[in-house]
């Protein structure tokens, strides 16, 4: 007879399960930030007035670069915010995935005494 039929499968240690849940949570937070970034970008490109309103531009006569500076800075700053949010969101998602997949390895290493 086969003795393996009567054995119960080993359960994951609590540390491994907790590490996997933390990794999954961090991954989902990163994905949420990425989704928010893409939603904001979509809104900005659907409505150009969201970037810089036509009210701010309509009454001015732009003769030299000093007149354009506030407008250019506002647009550049908003795009930099979007780039930063996307980059940070992708870093958070990558770190969450790394936590998720390394939880099993670290618990095994600690239990082995390495």
N, C-alpha and C positions, 0 to 999 in steps of 0.2 A: 504494500500500500504506500501511497505517497503521503509523507508527513507534512508537506506544505499546505495541505487542505485544511488542517486544524489550526494553523497559525493565523493570528490576527495581524492585519497590516499595522505597521508602526504609524503613530500619529505624529504630526509635525510638532516640534517643541513650541512653547508659547512665544518665545523670542522670535522664532522664524515667522510665525503667523502675524505677530505684531509688526514685524519689519515689513512683511509683504503688504499689510494694510496701510502702513504709513507711506510706503513707496507708491502704492496705488493712489492714495489721497493726494500726494504731492504731484504725481503725474496728471491727475484730473484737474488740479488747480492750474497747472501750466497750460493744459489744453484749454481751459476756460479763458485764460488770459489771451491765448492765441485767437480763440473765437471772437472775443471782444475786440481785439485789434483788427481782425478782418472785417468785423461788422462796422467799426468806426471808419475804416478805410473805404468801405463800400459806400457809406453815407457821405463821406467827403467827396467822393468822385461822382455821386449822383446829384449832389447839391453843392455846386461851387461856392455859393454864398456862405456855406458853413465854414469855409477856410478863411475867407475875407469877405465881409459884406460889401455889397455894391454901394451902400450908404456911405461907407468910409471913403470910397474912391470917387464917388460921383461929384462931389463939390470941389474937388481939388484940381489944380492944374499942375501936372507933374513936369516941371521944367528941368530940374537937375536931379542928381542921385540922392541928395539929401531929402528930397520930397518922397522918393521911393523907398528909402531905408526902413521906415516903420512897417510898410506893407510887406516888404521882402522878409524882414525879420519875423513877422507873425506867421507867414506861410512856412518859412524854414523851420521855425520852432515847432509848429504843429507836426510837420513831417518827421522831425527828429524825435518827438514824443512817440509817434507811431512806430518808428524804427526801433526805438528803445523798448517799447512794450512788446513788440514782436520778438526781439532778441531775448529779453528777459523771460518771456513766456516759453520760448523754446529751450532755454537753459533749465528752467524749472521742470518742464516736462521731461527733458533728458535725465535730470537728476532723479526724478521720481521713478523713471524706468530703471535707472541704475540701482536705486534702493530696492525696488521690487525684485530684480533678478539676483542681486547680491545677498539678499537676506538668507537664502538657503546655504550659500557658500560660507558666509561668516559664521553661522551657527554651527555648521559642521566643523569648521576650523577651531572654534572655541571649545567645542565638546571634545575634540581630539587632543587638545592641549598644545596646539601650535602657537 
